[in-house]
Amino acid sequence: MEYHDSPEAKELADRAREFVDEVVIPTEREHLGQGPVGEDVIEDLREEARDRDIYCPQIDEEHGGMGMDLSDVLPLFEEAGRSLLGASAMRVDAPDEGNMHTLELVGSEEQKEEWLEPLVAGEIRSAFGMTEPRDGAGSDPKMLKTTAEKDGDEWVIDGHKWWTTQGSHADVILLMAVTDPDAHPYQGASIILVPTDADGVEMVRDIPHLGPDMDGHGHAEFRFDDVRVPEENLLGSENAGFAIAQQRLGPARLTHCMRFSGMARRALTIAKAYMSERESFGTSLSDKQSLRYDIADKETELHAARTMVRHAAEEIARGEQARVPVSMSKVFTANVCQEAIDLAIQCTGGSGISRDLPLADFYEGVRAFRIVDGADEVHQRVIARDAFEGAEEHTDELENLPTF
């Protein structure tokens, strides 16, 4: 499909596609079914990505990136998503990608020097601490329980977090905490940079979970007991945590969509190749009409998903929050990608559920996508609220209905 991306976006995507095909996927095949790869493998891939001029394109050049716009890097994100190692290789992997974007948007010059630039370089890792155990913040972030109180020139933090992606490897956590308990929840929380080696930070465990972990991210549980960090570790303005999180989450959700779109695209490619070679009941699977139509449906829906994501990115580029277009993109893409990968597994039979192909890992990853970064139902709530806004103003449409 031709999406009329900019020449810069097309050139970047072409380089990324070649890199994934020639280097990343062969490396992935060597390690399928063996758990997380070593740091040396990731660093070798990153060196190659730097040489090919496709490393961290979304961050400004002054901080070590390539300084490209969101709309221009989205096609690269899709190419990265075709491999379990692609996003880490090109330094467009969550959660670091979203955290780097946040630091670039609202971080002080000192914070950018201390945290952003080492993150871009791949020298450190980060996590985002929002989700809390039962009765705390989750799909409803207003339920935030973790607190940060000012004591002189320090923040004192107490709380409990889990599903902190990459937390067990992180050097710093962008931690969401209540800083004004008397304010409305959306006006009373802040984001504070918490080094994971600070006194009182306890990494309880890495949570066993559904999903691939070839790049070794994991999801950690933390406790914060009288943790003290300097007041200058406040990220952005005090009590602006939710506003900053929205700035982070909009683009991050779109980049997630494109990564998973790439995953679904490769899943269908594998399925079509398998169907073309595999014969059953006298003809190849690719000749079976019902399967051909199933593939056609998923190709159509993936095209719609890519188009929706590009539209939402254009709205953000115009300065809009684009909450409804982002929510539509996220919930639609997550479901389409899950269905496409599920179909690919069905079409490849026993090979699809083996670890000889990446489809089983893809399936575990895409199922989690319907929950992370806002569950389907959260986004449907946003869409429905917008859909019903002002509905009562159009009751004249019902005037010809009989009354009972």
N, C-alpha and C positions, 0 to 999 in steps of 0.2 A: 504494500500500500504506500502511496505517496502522501506524506503529511505536510509537505511544504515547510519543513523545518529549515532554519537558516543554513547557509553554506557552511558556517562554522560548526553548527550542530552536526551536520551530515559528515563532515570530515572527521570530527571527533568520534562519532559513532563508528565510522568505517575503521579507524585505527583501533578502537576498542574491540570491534568484532574480530578483526584479525588477531589481536592479542589473545582473546578468549579462545578462538579456534586453534591457534598455533601453539599456545603455551599453557593457558589456564586449564582447559578441559583435559589435555593429556596429563597434567599434574594431578588433577582431580581423580582421573581414572586409576592412577597409581595408588591412591589412598582410600578409595571407596570401601566402606565397611570396616575401616580400621580406627575409627574415632578421630579426635582432633589431630590435625597435622602440627608439626613443630613450628616454633617461631622462625626457624631458619628457612622453612619452606615459604612462609608468608613474606619474609623479607626479600628472598630471592625474586619472588613474583613482583614485589613492589619496585625493586631495582629495575626490572625489565619494564614495568609500567612507566617509570620515570624516563627511561631511555626512549620510550615510544611517545612521550609527551601526552600521557593520558592519566597522570597521577593527580588526584585531588583537584579536579577542575573547578569545583564549586566555591573554593575559598580564594580570597584576593591574593594576588601575587606577592604583596608585601609580607604576607604571613606564610608563604611557601606553596600556595596553590597556583591555579592558572587564571583566576579572575573572571570566570565565565558566568553568564546569567543562568538562572534556574531553567528557563525554557530551553536553553542551548545544551544543558547537560542531561536533560531527561532521557534522550535517546541512548546516551552512554550508560545511564543507570539500567536501562532495559538490557543492554548487552551484558553488563556486569551480572545481572540476575540469572543469566543462562547457566552459570556454574556456581556451585556451592562455595567456591573460593574467589569468584570474580569481584565481589564488592570489597572484600578485604584487600585484594591485590591492588585495586585502583583507589583505595582509601575513600570509598563512598559507602562504607558499611555502617549500619546502625549498631549501637547508639552514638558512636563517635561523630558520625556525619551530622546528626541533629545537634549534638552538643557543640561541635565546632561552629556551626551556623549561629547558635545562640551566643556563644562567646564573641563571635565577630560582630553580631548585631548590637549587644548591650554591654560587653565587657569593657573594663577600663584598660588603658594602655598597659598597665602593670600586669593585669590578669591575662591579657593577650600574650604578653611576653612570657609569663610564667607557665601558662596552661595551653593556650591556643597553638602557638608555634610548635611546641613539642608534640602536641596531638597531630598536627598536620604532618610533621616529620615521621610520625609513627614511633616516636621514642617512648610515649606513655599511652595509657588507655583511660577511658572515662566511663561514667555511668550516670543515669538520670534517676534520682530517687523520688518517685511520686507514689507508687502503689504501696498500700499498707495491708496487713492482715485483716481478717474479718472485723467489721465495725469501723474500719478506717477507710481511707480514700481508695477508690477503685474506679468503677464505671461512673460513680458519682464523686467527683473530686472535692466537692464541698464538705465531705466527711473527713477531711484531713485532720489527723490527731497529733502528728509530730509538731513540736513547738521549738521556737528559738527566741530566747529572751536576752535582752541587752544587759550586760553587766560591765560597766565601765567601757573599755574599748574592745570588748569581746562579745561574741554571740555564744550563748550557752544552749546547747541543743539536746533535746531528749525525745526519743521516739523509737518506732519500730517500722521497718520497711521490708518488703519482699518483692520478688519478681524484678529485682534491680539488675537489668541486663548487663552482663559483663562485669558485674560488681566484684567478683572474686579476683579479677585481674586488674581492676581499675586503680589508678593512682589518685583520682579525684572523683567525687560524686557531686553532681549538680542537684542539691537537695531542696525539695519543696517543704516548707515548714510554716506554721502559723506564727506570725510576728505581731499581730494585733487581734487578740481574741474577741475584742468588743466590736470589731468591724464586721460587715457582711463578709462571708467566706471568700468571695471573689475580690474583695478589697483588703483582705487582712493576711495574705500569705506572701512570702518572699522566697527567692531562690538564693541559696548560700553555697559557696564552694567549700566542700569538706574533704580534706585529704584523708585517704583511707588509713593512713598510719597515725592519725591523731589519737591522743589518749581518749579512751571511752568508746571508740568505734570497734564494734565486735562483728566480724563476719561469721554469722551463725552456721550457714551451710550453703552449698550450691543445691538448688532445688531440682530433684530428678523430674524430668519433664518430657512431654511429647515434642519432638522436633529434632532436626539434624544439628550437629554441633561440630562440623568439620573444622570451622575456623576458631573453635574454642571459646565462644562467648559465654555461654551459661547464663543462669538467672539466680542471683544470690539473695539471701535473707540477711538483714543487718539489724543490730540494735545500737542505739545511740544513748549513752548514759553520761550525762554531764559533760558532753563534748564541747570543748572551747576552741573557737577559731577567731582570728582577728576580725574586727568590724569591716575592714576593707575586703573581706571575702564575700560580702554582699554582692550579688550579681545584678546589675541594673539598679533600679530604684527600690526603696523599701516599700513593701506591701504591693508591689507590681508583679508578683510571681505568676498570677494567672494570665495577665496580659502578655507577659513574656513567653509563657508556655504556649499560648495560642500562636504567637509569632513563630515559635519553633515547630509546633505540631502541623500547621498547614503544609508547608513545604515538605516536612518529613513524611507525612502521609502520602504525598504525591510521589516522592522518591521510592517509598515502600511499594506503591502501586506499580511503578515501572520495573523495579527489581523482580517482583512476582510475575509481572507480565512476561518478562524475559524467561523466567523459569517455566511458565506455562507454554510459552512458544517453543522452548527446547523439548519439553515433554511431548508436544504434538509432533515435533520433527522426529523424535525417536519412534513414536507410535507409527507414523506414516512410513518410515523406513522399514520397520518390522513388518507392518501389514503388507508391504510390497513384496517382501521376500517369503513370508510365511504362507504356505498353502494349506487349505483345509476344505474337505469335501469337494475336491476337484478344481478349485480356483483359489487365487490368492485372496487373503483377507481384504486387500484393498479393492477387490471387485465386489465385495458384499455391499449391497445398496444401503442397508440400514446403517452400517458403520461409516460409509462415505458421507451420508447425510449428517450423522452425529459430528463428524470432523468438521463438516461445512458449518454447522451451527456454532461450534466453538471458535472457529476462525472468525466468523462474523461478530460474535460477542467480544472477542479480544480486540478486534478493530474498534468496536464501540468504546471499550474501556480505554484504549490508548487515546482516542479522540476526546473523551471526557477529561482525562488527566491533562491533556494539552490545553483544553479550554480553561480549566481551573488554574493552571499555571499562568496563563495569560491574564486572568483576573487578578491574581496576586501581583503580577508585574505592573498592573495599572494602579496598584496601591489599595486594592480591595482586600478585605479579610477572606472573602470567598468561602465562608463556612459551609453554605449549602452545596456549592459545586464540589468542594473538597469531600464533604460527607457522602455525596452521591458517588463520586469517583472511588472512594475507599470501600464502601459497602458493595458496590457493583463489581469492582475489580476483584475483591477478595473472593466473592462467590463464583465469579466466572473462572478465575484461575483454579480454584478448588475443583470445579466441575471438569475443567479441561485436563487437569492432572489425573483426576479419577478416571476419566475416559481413557487416557493414555495407558494407565495401569490395566484397565479392562481389556484394551486392545492387544496388549503385550502378554497377557496371561501370566503364567508362572514366572516368566522372566521379569515382569513388571514388579512383582512383589519380592524379588530377590534383591540383594545388595550388589549384584553385578552391574545393574543400571542405577542411575541416580533417582529413579522415579519414586521409590519408597521414601527416600529422604525428602524429596520434593513434597510428597503428600503430607508428611508430618509437619513440614514447615508451613505449608499453605493453610493447613487447618488451624494452626495457631494464629495466622494472620487475621482470621475472622474475629479474634479476641483482642490481640495487641493493638495499641494505638487507637483504642476505642472499639468496643464490641459492636457487632452489626446493629444491635438494638439501640445503642446510643446514637449512632449516625441516623438510623431510621427516625428516631425521636426528633432530631434536628430537622430532617427533611419534612416530616409530618407537621411539625409546628409551623414551618414556613408555608406548607401547602394549605393549611387551614386558616392562615392569617387573612382576615377580612372576608371570610366565607359568608358571614351573616349579612354582608352588604349586597348580596346577590340573590336574596330570597324572591325577587321578582321573577326569577326563572321558574319558580314553583307555582305561579299564579293560576295556571290552567289545570292544576291538579285538583281532583275532587276532594271535598272535606268530608270527614266521617264523624 
